Amino acid sequence: MKRLWLVFLIESKMFFRQKQAMFFTFFFPVFLLALFIVVWGRVPGYKNFLLPGIIGMVILTDAFHSVGLVVGYYRWQGYLKRIRTTPMKPWVYLSGIILNRAVIMLFVSFILLLIGIFIFRIPFKGNIFSFAFTILLASLTFILIAIPIISLSGSEERGTLLTNFISYPMLFLSSAFYPIEYLPKGLQIAIKINPLVFLLKILRNIVNKGEGLKENYIYLLVLLGWIVVFFFIMVFRYSRLKED
């Protein structure tokens, strides 16, 4: 537990020292929220629709760009192999990174929620604990999806390309910025298996309709299914560190 906490603190210090990461994690989502509201805020109900979409965008992009790429880089540079020569287990180190980013995502989500409520007058009808649980579950979901996928690329350059190739279609083939009904019918199959779509349904039901976790159990089970599948994929991939 002490080693997990130590990794958490180290990763936190490293994150807050990176100005670029700070900008895209904290300030860029707020800028997008304000920009979209200024442009389309007069459309009835759009502000309420947009806020959960921006929060979902933060979770998705942070999981792929800040966690998946970082863990992939650690693996490609042999850092995870070197950890095996220390008393710390690789899974403890990975857990510390995942915990760190999940807490940051939760913090950013609350900042966006508060800005939406107090600055843009977006009503919050749900339960704050249901909101927090959903954010943490979603953070774990997308982090576990990102890590094993990006690790397949084998290098930082290919990892960046793969990250963009997967994360941006997931973002734009969801209802983050516009209803999925506006998308072509030929894309509906891809939309139906997109985990971000299910996350946004939960968030909008909580924020805009005041629903709780019980009413959204089907969507939550879908996210849990993604977690289970990619957890075993990640375990399989990183259990082969000695072979790679």
C-alpha positions as semicolon CSV with decimal commas, in nm:
position;residue;x (nm);y (nm);z (nm)
1;M;0,000;0,000;0,000
2;K;0,288;0,237;0,081
3;R;0,447;0,169;-0,258
4;L;0,117;0,230;-0,434
5;W;0,083;0,563;-0,253
6;L;0,444;0,648;-0,340
7;V;0,382;0,591;-0,713
8;F;0,066;0,800;-0,687
9;L;0,258;1,092;-0,535
10;I;0,545;1,069;-0,785
11;E;0,309;1,060;-1,084
12;S;0,116;1,355;-0,940
13;K;0,432;1,565;-0,907
14;M;0,541;1,473;-1,259
15;F;0,199;1,565;-1,398
16;F;0,176;1,906;-1,232
17;R;0,524;1,993;-1,357
18;Q;0,419;1,943;-1,720
19;K;0,262;2,264;-1,849
20;Q;0,132;2,105;-2,168
21;A;-0,043;1,827;-1,977
22;M;-0,190;2,081;-1,735
23;F;-0,324;2,292;-2,022
24;F;-0,493;2,012;-2,214
25;T;-0,628;1,845;-1,900
26;F;-0,764;2,149;-1,713
27;F;-0,790;2,454;-1,938
28;F;-0,866;2,316;-2,283
29;P;-1,191;2,139;-2,180
30;V;-1,312;2,457;-2,011
31;F;-1,226;2,653;-2,324
32;L;-1,419;2,407;-2,543
33;L;-1,717;2,417;-2,310
34;A;-1,726;2,797;-2,321
35;L;-1,668;2,809;-2,697
36;F;-1,948;2,566;-2,783
37;I;-2,189;2,739;-2,547
38;V;-2,108;3,082;-2,696
39;V;-2,165;2,949;-3,049
40;W;-2,462;2,717;-2,995
41;G;-2,575;2,802;-2,645
42;R;-2,898;2,960;-2,769
43;V;-3,018;2,626;-2,904
44;P;-3,271;2,503;-2,644
45;G;-3,123;2,236;-2,418
46;Y;-2,781;2,232;-2,587
47;K;-2,587;2,348;-2,280
48;N;-2,736;2,065;-2,076
49;F;-2,652;1,822;-2,357
50;L;-2,297;1,949;-2,402
51;L;-2,164;1,941;-2,044
52;P;-2,167;1,558;-2,006
53;G;-2,016;1,536;-2,355
54;I;-1,717;1,750;-2,259
55;I;-1,668;1,545;-1,942
56;G;-1,676;1,225;-2,147
57;M;-1,425;1,375;-2,390
58;V;-1,188;1,450;-2,102
59;I;-1,203;1,092;-1,975
60;L;-1,151;0,938;-2,318
61;T;-0,865;1,160;-2,433
62;D;-0,688;1,156;-2,097
63;A;-0,704;0,777;-2,081
64;F;-0,548;0,737;-2,425
65;H;-0,307;1,029;-2,442
66;S;-0,198;1,064;-2,078
67;V;-0,212;0,703;-1,959
68;G;-0,194;0,474;-2,258
69;L;0,093;0,657;-2,425
70;V;0,283;0,704;-2,098
71;V;0,259;0,338;-1,997
72;G;0,346;0,238;-2,353
73;Y;0,652;0,463;-2,341
74;Y;0,758;0,308;-2,009
75;R;0,734;-0,034;-2,165
76;W;0,912;0,054;-2,490
77;Q;1,200;0,211;-2,293
78;G;1,228;-0,098;-2,072
79;Y;1,127;0,079;-1,749
80;L;0,870;-0,185;-1,658
81;K;1,128;-0,459;-1,703
82;R;1,365;-0,277;-1,470
83;I;1,097;-0,256;-1,205
84;R;1,104;-0,636;-1,189
85;T;1,455;-0,607;-1,045
86;T;1,324;-0,396;-0,754
87;P;1,100;-0,492;-0,461
88;M;0,810;-0,315;-0,634
89;K;0,584;-0,529;-0,849
90;P;0,494;-0,399;-1,199
91;W;0,123;-0,429;-1,122
92;V;0,169;-0,201;-0,820
93;Y;0,338;0,057;-1,040
94;L;0,066;0,034;-1,305
95;S;-0,203;0,056;-1,038
96;G;-0,043;0,372;-0,901
97;I;-0,048;0,533;-1,246
98;I;-0,411;0,429;-1,305
99;L;-0,519;0,555;-0,962
100;N;-0,341;0,886;-1,018
101;R;-0,511;0,953;-1,350
102;A;-0,851;0,839;-1,226
103;V;-0,833;1,089;-0,939
104;I;-0,726;1,366;-1,178
105;M;-1,013;1,282;-1,414
106;L;-1,256;1,294;-1,122
107;F;-1,116;1,631;-1,014
108;V;-1,142;1,778;-1,365
109;S;-1,495;1,643;-1,403
110;F;-1,603;1,818;-1,083
111;I;-1,439;2,142;-1,202
112;L;-1,634;2,123;-1,528
113;L;-1,953;2,040;-1,341
114;L;-1,912;2,337;-1,107
115;I;-1,832;2,573;-1,396
116;G;-2,139;2,447;-1,577
117;I;-2,361;2,499;-1,273
118;F;-2,238;2,834;-1,146
119;I;-2,116;3,010;-1,462
120;F;-2,335;2,872;-1,741
121;R;-2,640;2,803;-1,523
122;I;-2,667;2,438;-1,622
123;P;-2,893;2,258;-1,370
124;F;-2,762;1,947;-1,197
125;K;-3,052;1,721;-1,105
126;G;-2,866;1,407;-1,002
127;N;-2,684;1,262;-0,706
128;I;-2,323;1,370;-0,662
129;F;-2,214;1,023;-0,548
130;S;-2,368;0,859;-0,855
131;F;-2,182;1,112;-1,067
132;A;-1,849;1,044;-0,893
133;F;-1,892;0,665;-0,913
134;T;-1,966;0,688;-1,286
135;I;-1,657;0,902;-1,349
136;L;-1,429;0,661;-1,163
137;L;-1,579;0,358;-1,337
138;A;-1,547;0,525;-1,676
139;S;-1,188;0,630;-1,604
140;L;-1,097;0,271;-1,526
141;T;-1,281;0,150;-1,836
142;F;-1,101;0,371;-2,086
143;I;-0,762;0,338;-1,918
144;L;-0,783;-0,041;-1,937
145;I;-0,886;-0,014;-2,302
146;A;-0,603;0,226;-2,386
147;I;-0,308;0,054;-2,218
148;P;-0,307;-0,286;-2,395
149;I;-0,410;-0,141;-2,732
150;I;-0,135;0,119;-2,744
151;S;0,124;-0,127;-2,615
152;L;0,074;-0,325;-2,936
153;S;0,221;-0,045;-3,146
154;G;0,580;-0,108;-3,036
155;S;0,713;0,248;-3,057
156;E;0,627;0,600;-2,950
157;E;0,562;0,722;-3,306
158;R;0,331;0,434;-3,394
159;G;0,173;0,461;-3,050
160;T;0,079;0,824;-3,113
161;L;-0,070;0,736;-3,452
162;L;-0,265;0,445;-3,306
163;T;-0,389;0,663;-3,020
164;N;-0,525;0,925;-3,259
165;F;-0,663;0,661;-3,495
166;I;-0,870;0,502;-3,217
167;S;-0,957;0,783;-2,976
168;Y;-1,079;1,047;-3,224
169;P;-1,325;0,819;-3,408
170;M;-1,453;0,704;-3,068
171;L;-1,505;1,068;-2,972
172;F;-1,677;1,182;-3,291
173;L;-1,878;0,860;-3,332
174;S;-2,051;0,927;-3,004
175;S;-2,295;1,186;-2,881
176;A;-2,031;1,406;-2,719
177;F;-2,108;1,717;-2,926
178;Y;-2,422;1,628;-3,120
179;P;-2,697;1,363;-3,102
180;I;-2,607;1,032;-3,264
181;E;-2,930;1,055;-3,466
182;Y;-2,750;1,311;-3,683
183;L;-2,489;1,056;-3,788
184;P;-2,529;0,838;-4,101
185;K;-2,715;0,511;-4,052
186;G;-2,416;0,322;-4,189
187;L;-2,221;0,418;-3,878
188;Q;-2,482;0,299;-3,631
189;I;-2,310;-0,038;-3,576
190;A;-1,985;0,133;-3,474
191;I;-2,181;0,368;-3,251
192;K;-2,364;0,088;-3,071
193;I;-2,039;-0,077;-2,956
194;N;-1,867;0,249;-2,862
195;P;-1,824;0,253;-2,481
196;L;-1,823;0,633;-2,481
197;V;-2,185;0,629;-2,600
198;F;-2,289;0,432;-2,292
199;L;-2,093;0,659;-2,061
200;L;-2,259;0,969;-2,204
201;K;-2,603;0,811;-2,164
202;I;-2,532;0,753;-1,795
203;L;-2,394;1,103;-1,740
204;R;-2,684;1,272;-1,916
205;N;-2,935;1,064;-1,725
206;I;-2,769;1,163;-1,397
207;V;-2,700;1,530;-1,472
208;N;-3,009;1,619;-1,675
209;K;-3,276;1,375;-1,556
210;G;-3,176;1,314;-1,195
211;E;-3,154;0,938;-1,237
212;G;-2,933;0,720;-1,020
213;L;-2,716;0,416;-1,075
214;K;-3,009;0,177;-1,043
215;E;-3,186;0,323;-1,343
216;N;-2,868;0,296;-1,552
217;Y;-2,757;-0,051;-1,447
218;I;-2,760;-0,184;-1,805
219;Y;-2,519;0,085;-1,925
220;L;-2,303;0,031;-1,616
221;L;-2,288;-0,342;-1,689
222;V;-2,169;-0,264;-2,042
223;L;-1,881;-0,058;-1,902
224;L;-1,803;-0,335;-1,653
225;G;-1,793;-0,580;-1,943
226;W;-1,533;-0,366;-2,120
227;I;-1,334;-0,352;-1,796
228;V;-1,333;-0,730;-1,754
229;V;-1,234;-0,801;-2,115
230;F;-0,950;-0,549;-2,132
231;F;-0,829;-0,627;-1,781
232;F;-0,750;-0,983;-1,889
233;I;-0,598;-0,856;-2,213
234;M;-0,373;-0,620;-2,016
235;V;-0,273;-0,894;-1,773
236;F;-0,184;-1,120;-2,065
237;R;0,018;-0,850;-2,240
238;Y;0,215;-0,739;-1,937
239;S;0,271;-1,088;-1,804
240;R;0,499;-1,130;-2,107
241;L;0,737;-0,856;-2,003
242;K;1,012;-1,111;-1,946
243;E;0,965;-1,246;-2,299
244;D;0,958;-0,907;-2,477
